[in-house]
Amino acid sequence: MSMRKRLSVSSTRSESPLVLSATPNPDSEEWVAAWKQVLAKDIIDSPVVAVDAETSVEEACEILLSKELICLAVRTPQGRSPQPLPFYGLFDFADVNAFLTLAATRHKIGVDELREKPRVQEILKAARDGKVPAHLVSNLSEKNPMEVLPHDANIVSLLTIFSRGTHRVLIQAPFSTSEYLGMVSDRGLLSWLAKYAQKTPTLLRYLSVPLATLALPSLYLYLSVIAAKASDSVLDAMKLMSDEGVSSIAVVDDETGGLLSAVSVTDIGRIVVPAQSNQVLTTPLKQLITRIKEPDGSTDGADKFPVYSVSPNNALLYAMQKLLATSAHRVFVTEEAPMSSSPSYSSMTPTNLCGIVSVVDVLSLFARLANITDIDPTRMQRHRRASSTSSNDSYRSSGSFSHRSRSSSRTSLQRLGSVSSLEGFQMRWADRVPVPEK
């Protein structure tokens, strides 16, 4: 019998002011009226950096790293059907993760399944030819749909897009459909709303309610929270994120299930891409956490081990501030005391992971305040899970850490096989995927 369980939250929550305020009231009408006066272009938080369609995946990723960017815009390939936009799509570390996972598991894709995935066929053919262009991997993760707003769009227009799971929006320049002022991220909008609340006492009171009283879709998932054990490998985490359609996962203690930290596709990309050896993919997550959460804390003064957890009793504003402080797309909800920020990984905390609060979850609450219809913060994740590029069902069924059946990282890597077994697959990163031992 499955140990996975979901708590029926309808019996444990009371209607919160945020939910009730979907019905117009003087306070919410005042807030929304103010939001409509602020233009999306005024909160642009990153430039639009473009690369040619034929730029290799490796070159595109090196641009992300060298310029410390979160996303690239890939130009439309020559010969493609005419499009009103100059860009074919977006490219980020989630796409890199999806590509490397495909490289590691492509031998598991059956002939019939491959016929139904022409894009995967194109990628494998390009790999055999020696170069995979960025346009083939653009939005391979299905987390990067390209959304565009005009220069005079406002905050409410951004909320409409972000409340359905999109992470970034391009803002067009005036009088042009081919030039862009910049890009707004969902986290950039969250930051603006947090600052607006600090100047608006009535909204600040609303945001002071406990998370447990809010209609958050993933607050009580319990064993369905997507997590990996500290002993699992980097490659295990990459596969799990790709299969489950998420950009980050919890890392839990092998024995107790207590939350230790979190790992994202960006964290992994910044470690895997520059690596010169395939050994990085066999690195246990416990070691990876130490590398990525303690970069130069002794010299830069940053928190060496950011705390990625909140409790159901914490205020919504606190969760917003935690999301912003950790630069994370999600924080994990624990029913016990939040995990320690000390560098100790011998957690004896009993299993306490009960849910998540994501940026899109919070923005969907603000969207309700603005009376936006068709709000569904989990829509894109459901779509990504349904159309995962991987066909390894044994990983897909392991959304809960309690279901892990891996006896060791070596066992899981043997299941994944070797990318180098595909003749002519010359991608340098793909060659790092470990060859299974005989």
C-alpha positions as CSV (number, residue, x, y, z in Angstrom):
1,M,0.0,0.0,0.0
2,S,1.3,3.4,-0.9
3,M,2.5,5.5,2.0
4,R,1.8,8.7,0.1
5,K,-1.0,10.7,1.6
6,R,-2.7,14.0,1.2
7,L,-4.5,15.8,3.9
8,S,-7.9,17.2,3.1
9,V,-7.2,20.8,3.7
10,S,-10.8,21.9,3.3
11,S,-11.5,20.7,6.8
12,T,-8.5,22.4,8.4
13,R,-8.6,25.9,6.9
14,S,-10.8,28.9,7.5
15,E,-11.5,31.4,4.8
16,S,-8.9,34.0,5.0
17,P,-9.3,37.8,4.3
18,L,-7.3,37.3,1.1
19,V,-9.7,34.7,-0.2
20,L,-12.8,36.7,0.9
21,S,-11.3,39.9,-0.7
22,A,-11.9,38.4,-4.2
23,T,-15.3,40.0,-3.7
24,P,-14.7,43.8,-4.2
25,N,-14.3,45.8,-1.0
26,P,-13.0,49.3,-0.4
27,D,-9.5,48.1,0.6
28,S,-8.9,45.7,-2.2
29,E,-10.4,48.1,-4.8
30,E,-7.9,50.8,-3.6
31,W,-4.9,48.4,-3.9
32,V,-5.9,47.2,-7.4
33,A,-6.5,50.7,-8.5
34,A,-3.0,51.6,-7.4
35,W,-1.5,48.6,-9.2
36,K,-3.2,49.6,-12.4
37,Q,-1.3,52.9,-12.3
38,V,2.1,51.2,-12.2
39,L,3.5,50.0,-15.6
40,A,5.2,46.7,-16.0
41,K,8.2,48.4,-17.6
42,D,8.8,50.2,-14.4
43,I,9.8,47.0,-12.6
44,I,11.9,45.4,-15.3
45,D,14.6,43.4,-13.4
46,S,16.7,42.0,-16.2
47,P,17.8,42.8,-19.8
48,V,16.8,40.7,-22.8
49,V,20.0,39.1,-23.9
50,A,19.7,37.4,-27.3
51,V,21.6,34.6,-28.9
52,D,21.4,33.2,-32.5
53,A,19.3,30.2,-33.1
54,E,22.4,28.1,-34.1
55,T,24.4,29.0,-31.0
56,S,25.3,25.7,-29.4
57,V,23.8,24.7,-26.1
58,E,27.2,24.7,-24.6
59,E,27.9,28.2,-25.8
60,A,24.5,29.4,-24.5
61,C,25.1,28.0,-21.1
62,E,28.6,29.6,-20.9
63,I,26.9,32.9,-21.6
64,L,24.5,32.3,-18.7
65,L,27.4,31.6,-16.4
66,S,29.8,34.3,-17.5
67,K,27.2,37.1,-17.5
68,E,25.4,35.7,-14.5
69,L,22.1,35.7,-16.3
70,I,19.0,33.7,-15.5
71,C,17.6,33.5,-19.0
72,L,18.5,34.0,-22.7
73,A,16.2,34.8,-25.7
74,V,16.9,32.6,-28.7
75,R,16.4,34.2,-32.1
76,T,14.0,32.6,-34.6
77,P,15.9,30.2,-36.9
78,Q,16.2,31.0,-40.6
79,G,13.7,29.2,-42.7
80,R,11.2,28.7,-40.0
81,S,7.6,29.9,-40.6
82,P,7.3,33.6,-40.4
83,Q,6.5,34.8,-36.9
84,P,5.5,38.2,-35.5
85,L,8.2,38.0,-32.9
86,P,12.0,37.9,-33.5
87,F,12.5,35.3,-30.8
88,Y,11.9,31.5,-31.1
89,G,11.8,31.1,-27.3
90,L,13.7,31.3,-24.0
91,F,16.6,29.3,-22.6
92,D,17.7,28.8,-19.0
93,F,19.2,26.2,-16.7
94,A,15.9,24.3,-16.5
95,D,16.3,23.6,-20.2
96,V,19.9,22.6,-19.7
97,N,18.7,20.2,-17.0
98,A,16.1,18.7,-19.3
99,F,18.6,18.3,-22.1
100,L,21.2,16.6,-19.9
101,T,18.6,14.3,-18.5
102,L,17.4,13.4,-22.0
103,A,21.0,12.7,-22.9
104,A,21.4,10.3,-19.9
105,T,18.1,8.5,-20.5
106,R,17.5,8.6,-24.2
107,H,18.3,4.9,-24.6
108,K,15.2,4.2,-22.5
109,I,12.9,5.9,-25.1
110,G,11.2,3.2,-27.2
111,V,10.9,3.4,-31.0
112,D,7.1,4.1,-30.8
113,E,7.5,6.8,-28.2
114,L,10.3,8.4,-30.2
115,R,8.1,8.7,-33.3
116,E,5.7,10.8,-31.2
117,K,8.5,13.2,-30.2
118,P,9.9,14.8,-33.3
119,R,11.8,17.4,-31.3
120,V,13.7,14.7,-29.4
121,Q,14.5,13.1,-32.8
122,E,15.9,16.5,-33.9
123,I,18.0,16.8,-30.8
124,L,19.5,13.3,-31.1
125,K,20.2,13.8,-34.8
126,A,21.9,17.2,-34.0
127,A,24.0,15.5,-31.3
128,R,25.1,12.8,-33.7
129,D,26.2,15.6,-36.1
130,G,28.3,17.1,-33.3
131,K,26.3,20.3,-32.3
132,V,23.0,20.8,-30.6
133,P,21.7,24.4,-31.4
134,A,20.0,26.4,-28.6
135,H,16.7,26.7,-30.5
136,L,16.2,22.9,-30.2
137,V,16.6,23.0,-26.4
138,S,14.7,26.3,-25.9
139,N,11.9,25.6,-23.5
140,L,12.6,21.8,-23.5
141,S,11.8,21.9,-19.8
142,E,8.4,23.5,-20.7
143,K,9.0,26.0,-17.9
144,N,9.9,28.8,-20.3
145,P,7.0,29.8,-22.4
146,M,7.7,33.1,-24.0
147,E,5.1,35.7,-22.9
148,V,5.2,39.3,-24.2
149,L,3.4,42.4,-23.0
150,P,3.2,45.9,-24.6
151,H,5.1,48.8,-23.1
152,D,2.0,50.2,-21.5
153,A,0.9,47.0,-19.7
154,N,0.4,47.3,-15.9
155,I,1.0,45.3,-12.8
156,V,-2.4,43.6,-13.1
157,S,-1.4,42.4,-16.6
158,L,1.7,40.8,-15.1
159,L,-0.4,39.1,-12.4
160,T,-2.7,37.6,-15.0
161,I,0.3,35.8,-16.6
162,F,2.3,34.9,-13.5
163,S,-0.7,33.5,-11.6
164,R,-0.8,30.7,-14.2
165,G,2.7,29.5,-13.8
166,T,4.9,31.6,-16.2
167,H,8.1,32.9,-14.7
168,R,9.1,35.7,-17.1
169,V,7.5,38.3,-19.4
170,L,9.2,40.3,-22.1
171,I,8.2,44.0,-22.3
172,Q,8.0,45.4,-25.8
173,A,9.5,48.8,-26.7
174,P,7.0,51.5,-27.8
175,F,6.1,51.5,-31.5
176,S,8.0,48.3,-32.2
177,T,7.2,44.6,-32.1
178,S,10.8,43.5,-32.6
179,E,12.5,45.5,-29.8
180,Y,12.3,45.0,-26.1
181,L,12.8,47.1,-23.0
182,G,13.7,44.2,-20.8
183,M,12.2,41.4,-18.8
184,V,10.1,41.1,-15.7
185,S,10.3,38.0,-13.5
186,D,7.7,36.6,-11.2
187,R,10.1,37.2,-8.3
188,G,10.6,40.8,-9.5
189,L,6.8,41.3,-9.2
190,L,6.7,39.6,-5.8
191,S,9.5,42.0,-4.6
192,W,7.5,45.0,-5.8
193,L,4.3,43.8,-4.1
194,A,6.2,43.2,-0.8
195,K,7.5,46.8,-1.0
196,Y,4.1,48.1,-1.8
197,A,2.6,46.3,1.2
198,Q,5.2,47.9,3.5
199,K,3.8,51.3,2.4
200,T,0.1,50.2,2.6
201,P,-1.0,49.5,6.2
202,T,-4.3,47.8,5.2
203,L,-2.5,45.4,2.8
204,L,0.2,44.8,5.4
205,R,-2.5,43.6,7.9
206,Y,-3.9,41.2,5.3
207,L,-0.4,39.7,4.6
208,S,0.1,39.2,8.4
209,V,-2.4,36.2,8.4
210,P,-0.9,32.7,8.9
211,L,-0.2,30.5,5.9
212,A,-2.5,27.9,7.4
213,T,-5.5,30.1,6.8
214,L,-4.9,30.7,3.1
215,A,-6.1,28.8,0.1
216,L,-2.6,27.7,-1.0
217,P,-2.7,24.6,-3.2
218,S,0.4,22.9,-2.0
219,L,0.5,23.8,1.7
220,Y,-0.4,20.3,2.9
221,L,1.1,17.6,0.6
222,Y,3.0,15.6,3.2
223,L,4.7,12.6,1.6
224,S,3.8,13.9,-1.9
225,V,6.4,16.8,-1.5
226,I,9.0,16.2,-4.2
227,A,12.2,15.4,-2.3
228,A,15.5,13.5,-2.7
229,K,17.6,11.9,0.0
230,A,20.9,13.4,1.0
231,S,22.7,10.3,-0.3
232,D,21.1,10.5,-3.8
233,S,23.3,11.7,-6.6
234,V,23.3,14.9,-8.6
235,L,22.0,12.9,-11.6
236,D,19.2,11.5,-9.5
237,A,18.1,15.1,-8.6
238,M,18.3,16.2,-12.3
239,K,16.1,13.3,-13.3
240,L,13.6,13.9,-10.6
241,M,13.3,17.6,-11.4
242,S,12.9,16.9,-15.1
243,D,10.3,14.1,-14.5
244,E,8.2,16.1,-12.0
245,G,8.3,19.4,-13.9
246,V,9.8,21.5,-11.0
247,S,12.8,23.7,-10.8
248,S,13.8,22.8,-7.2
249,I,13.5,19.9,-4.8
250,A,13.9,19.4,-1.1
251,V,16.9,17.4,0.2
252,V,16.0,15.4,3.3
253,D,17.9,13.3,5.8
254,D,18.1,9.6,4.8
255,E,17.1,8.3,8.2
256,T,14.7,10.9,9.7
257,G,13.3,12.5,6.6
258,G,14.0,15.9,8.2
259,L,14.5,18.8,5.8
260,L,18.2,19.7,5.2
261,S,18.1,22.1,2.3
262,A,16.9,22.6,-1.2
263,V,18.6,22.2,-4.6
264,S,17.5,23.9,-7.8
265,V,18.2,23.5,-11.5
266,T,20.3,26.7,-11.4
267,D,22.4,25.3,-8.5
268,I,23.1,22.1,-10.4
269,G,23.7,24.0,-13.7
270,R,26.3,26.1,-12.1
271,I,28.1,23.0,-10.8
272,V,27.7,20.6,-13.7
273,V,28.3,22.8,-16.7
274,P,31.8,24.1,-15.7
275,A,32.8,20.6,-14.4
276,Q,35.5,18.8,-16.4
277,S,34.7,15.3,-15.2
278,N,31.6,13.1,-15.1
279,Q,32.3,12.4,-11.5
280,V,30.2,15.5,-10.6
281,L,27.1,13.6,-11.6
282,T,27.7,10.9,-9.0
283,T,28.3,13.5,-6.2
284,P,25.9,12.9,-3.3
285,L,23.5,15.8,-2.8
286,K,24.8,16.1,0.8
287,Q,28.2,17.1,-0.7
288,L,26.6,19.3,-3.4
289,I,24.7,21.3,-0.7
290,T,28.0,22.1,1.0
291,R,29.5,23.3,-2.2
292,I,26.6,25.5,-3.4
293,K,25.4,26.8,0.0
294,E,28.8,27.8,1.2
295,P,30.4,29.6,-1.7
296,D,32.5,32.3,0.0
297,G,30.4,33.1,3.1
298,S,33.4,33.9,5.2
299,T,34.4,36.8,2.8
300,D,31.1,38.0,1.3
301,G,29.2,38.0,4.6
302,A,26.2,36.1,3.1
303,D,24.3,33.5,5.0
304,K,26.3,30.3,4.3
305,F,23.3,27.9,4.7
306,P,20.1,29.7,3.7
307,V,17.0,28.5,5.5
308,Y,14.5,27.3,2.9
309,S,11.6,26.5,5.3
310,V,8.6,28.2,6.9
311,S,5.9,26.8,9.2
312,P,2.1,26.9,8.7
313,N,1.9,29.5,11.5
314,N,4.2,31.9,9.8
315,A,2.7,35.0,8.1
316,L,2.3,35.2,4.4
317,L,4.5,38.3,4.4
318,Y,7.3,36.3,6.1
319,A,7.0,33.6,3.4
320,M,7.3,36.3,0.7
321,Q,10.4,37.7,2.4
322,K,11.9,34.2,2.7
323,L,11.3,33.6,-1.0
324,L,13.0,36.8,-1.9
325,A,15.9,36.4,0.5
326,T,16.8,33.0,-0.8
327,S,16.2,33.8,-4.5
328,A,14.1,30.6,-4.6
329,H,11.0,29.8,-6.5
330,R,9.7,27.8,-3.5
331,V,10.1,27.4,0.2
332,F,9.2,24.2,2.0
333,V,6.7,24.1,4.8
334,T,7.6,22.2,8.0
335,E,5.3,21.4,10.9
336,E,8.2,21.4,13.4
337,A,10.7,24.2,14.0
338,P,12.3,25.4,10.8
339,M,15.6,23.7,10.0
340,S,18.7,25.1,11.4
341,S,20.9,27.4,9.4
342,S,24.0,25.8,10.9
343,P,26.3,23.7,8.7
344,S,25.3,20.5,10.5
345,Y,23.8,17.8,8.4
346,S,23.3,15.2,11.1
347,S,19.6,16.1,11.3
348,M,17.7,14.1,14.0
349,T,14.5,16.0,13.3
350,P,11.6,13.6,12.6
351,T,9.9,13.7,9.3
352,N,8.4,17.2,9.3
353,L,8.0,18.2,5.7
354,C,4.4,18.9,4.9
355,G,4.2,21.2,1.9
356,I,5.5,24.0,-0.2
357,V,4.8,27.7,-0.8
358,S,5.9,28.9,-4.2
359,V,6.2,32.3,-5.9
360,V,3.3,31.5,-8.2
361,D,1.2,30.3,-5.2
362,V,1.6,33.8,-3.6
363,L,1.0,35.7,-6.8
364,S,-2.2,33.7,-7.4
365,L,-3.5,35.1,-4.1
366,F,-2.8,38.6,-5.3
367,A,-4.5,37.8,-8.6
368,R,-7.6,36.9,-6.7
369,L,-7.4,40.3,-5.0
370,A,-7.4,41.8,-8.5
371,N,-10.5,39.6,-9.5
372,I,-8.5,37.9,-12.2
373,T,-10.3,34.9,-13.6
374,D,-8.9,31.4,-14.6
375,I,-6.3,31.3,-11.9
376,D,-4.5,28.0,-11.8
377,P,-1.0,28.1,-10.2
378,T,-0.4,24.3,-10.8
379,R,-1.5,24.2,-14.4
380,M,1.9,24.4,-16.0
381,Q,3.4,21.9,-13.6
382,R,0.7,19.3,-14.4
383,H,1.3,19.8,-18.1
384,R,5.1,19.4,-17.7
385,R,4.6,16.2,-15.7
386,A,2.2,14.8,-18.4
387,S,4.7,15.5,-21.2
388,S,8.0,14.8,-19.6
389,T,10.8,14.1,-22.1
390,S,11.8,11.1,-20.1
391,S,10.2,7.7,-20.3
392,N,11.7,6.2,-17.1
393,D,8.6,5.3,-15.1
394,S,10.6,4.1,-12.1
395,Y,11.7,7.7,-11.4
396,R,8.3,9.2,-12.2
397,S,6.7,7.1,-9.4
398,S,9.2,8.4,-6.8
399,G,7.8,11.8,-6.2
400,S,8.0,11.0,-2.5
401,F,11.3,10.4,-0.8
402,S,9.8,7.6,1.2
403,H,9.4,5.6,-2.1
404,R,13.1,5.7,-3.0
405,S,14.2,2.2,-3.7
406,R,17.8,3.1,-4.7
407,S,20.3,1.1,-2.7
408,S,23.1,3.4,-3.9
409,S,23.9,6.0,-6.4
410,R,25.7,3.4,-8.4
411,T,22.5,1.3,-8.8
412,S,20.6,4.3,-10.2
413,L,23.4,5.2,-12.6
414,Q,23.4,1.7,-13.9
415,R,19.8,2.1,-14.7
416,L,20.5,5.3,-16.5
417,G,23.1,3.9,-18.8
418,S,25.8,5.7,-20.8
419,V,25.3,8.5,-23.2
420,S,28.5,7.6,-24.9
421,S,26.8,4.4,-26.1
422,L,25.1,6.5,-28.7
423,E,27.5,6.5,-31.6
424,G,28.5,9.9,-32.7
425,F,27.0,11.7,-29.7
426,Q,29.8,14.3,-29.4
427,M,28.3,16.7,-26.8
428,R,31.0,17.4,-24.3
429,W,28.6,17.6,-21.4
430,A,26.9,14.4,-22.4
431,D,30.2,12.6,-22.3
432,R,30.3,13.3,-18.6
433,V,27.4,11.0,-17.9
434,P,29.0,8.0,-16.2
435,V,29.5,4.7,-18.0
436,P,27.8,2.0,-15.9
437,E,30.2,-0.5,-14.4
438,K,30.2,-4.0,-15.8
